[in-house]
Amino acid sequence: MLPFSTLLLTSGLLVQVAATIPTYNVKPTCRAAIELSAVTGRTVEMCEASEAQARNEMVKAWSTFTEAAKDRCLKTSARHAPSYVELLICLESMRDMQKR
């Protein structure tokens, strides 16, 4: 996984920049989610497909999220099992709150 933020020295100023889109290994997250789920018929493969779809959506919308939202959501998602679905929900929620 990439670091949450990178410090860059630009024109003598120290600037904090949100990391690029992280690369997660969602297999353990999906396995655990299926084992703990009361929903029958859902498979690890279905979970992984949902995670891949969420990552693809995030890639397309990455530029619409503020650096502050990216930084906050990346730090929040680091506290538990990695999930693109949860990260995307966090980013979209932060963006939607700013529109109000």
N, C-alpha and C positions, 0 to 999 in steps of 0.2 A: 504494500500500500504506500502511496506517496505521502509525504508530510503534508500536514494541514495548511501550513503557510510557508512561504519562502520569503526570506528577507533579501531585498535587492538594494544595492547601493546605486542610486541614480542621481547624477548631478550633485553629489555631496549629501543627498538626503536619504535617510533610511526609510524605505517604503515597505509596508507589509501587503502582500498580495495573496489572495486566496489561491489555493492549489488548483491544478488542473483537475479534470474529472478523475476521480479515483478509480483504481482497478481493484475490484473485490473478488475474492473467491467465495461465491455464494453457495457452493455445494454444502458445506457444513450448516450454514444458516437454513437452507431449504430442508436438509435432512431433519434438523431439529424441529423446524416448523411443522413438518408432516407428522413427526412422532408425537408432538404435543397437541396437534389439531384434533378436534372432535369431528371435523368434516371428513366424511368418507369419500373415496374416489379421487381425491387430489393426490397427485404423485410428485415426486421430487423433480421429475422432468417438467411437469406443468409449472411448478414453482420457478425453476430455472428459466423457463420461457418467459414468465412474467417479469422476472428480474432483468432479462435481456431486453425486453420491450421497454421497461422503465429506463434502462440505461440509454437506449436509442432515443427515447423522447427527451431525456436530459441533455444528450449531445446536441440535439437540434435546438433546444431552448437555452443552452448554457449562457449565451450572451445576454439573455433577457433578465438574468438574475444578478442582483447587486453583489459586489465583492463582500459586503458585510453579511448578506444572506448566505453566500457560499461558505464563508468562514464559520459562521455560527452553526449552520447545518452540518458541515463536515465535522466540527468539534462535537456536536451533539451525537451524530451517528457513530462516532468513535467509541462511545460509552457502551455499546452493545454489539450484537452480531451485525456484521455489515449487510446492508440491504439497499439496493438501488431504489426499490419501491419506496422505502421509508425516506431516503434522502430526497427523492423527487417530490414526495408529499410535503416535506419540510420546506424545500425551495419554493414550491408553488404557493404554499400557505404564506410564506414571508412576502412573496411578490404580490399576492392578492391583498394582504393587509396594507401594503404600501399604496395600493390603488384607492383605498377608502378615503 
